[in-house]
């Protein structure tokens, strides 16, 4: 049943009609639990409060199905606006973005032009930018763009997904750049030809990723809500005398909030992924697909019994 629910929500995440409907009706049906708001001002206020609690943040202006140059340029402007807001409000925040939102599926020239615009402003404002990883069909192109831009900009990282067979080879390939990487399990529905179908294999590959990237001396963002992985990472850094300033834990805004606070109190850096914007539907569906138990929170939100 749980796998059926995951498949259902992954399917719904790609539904363009539902995306348009969600935009029309705003952040209802429980999405407020996972999304900071529809405007940058909403996000700034949320980040300010999270910073006061001791959390670092990475902010993301949500966008799905960017199909025209005009839309890609608008998304670029949103990213630039967010970077300037981070600087102006002295927020402890980075920026995350998707290359498809910057025009990757439209043209190479467009995405590179938009990314350089963003990274120039980010460099000026001393803001770190992470390129989110999308589905496996876009993985290679994403890494190629990262490699090209990383030669020009130090304030750039990307994401590596544990469920892909290619992951450990990708870590070896990127090691030459001494990159700051976010390590995740992966949130897209992938065929068995490219991804591990079983959770156990994904978890084992994730542990190997953590070991390899840390032992290579690179900054490592361990982005997971899985206590087994978190405990493994804590034991590994202790065993190998890896300093706390070489890694951080990351979680999604609104999920396992008490656990986030516990990790922070233990003295580890905890960064929260805080999305905002009107185009929240696809992100919301993928959160439900990752953890169908989140549906309970949504139902509480719909009927006014929870936040």
Secondary structure, DSSP 4 states (H G I P E B T S, - for coil): -HHHHHHHHHHHHT-HHHHHHHHHH-S-TTGGGTB--SSHHHHHHHHHHHHHHT-EEEEEE------SHHHHHHHHHHHHHHHHHHHHTT--EEEEE-GGGGTTTT-HHHHHHHHHHHHHHHHHHT--EEE----GGGHHHHHHHHHHHHTT-SSEEEEEETTBTTHHHHHHHHGGGT--EEEE---S---TTTB--SHHHHHHHHHHHHHHHHHTT--EEEE---HHHHHHHHHHHHHTT--GGGEEEEEETTSSHHHHHHHHHTT--EEEEEEESS--HHHHHHHHHH-TTHHHHHHHHHTTS--
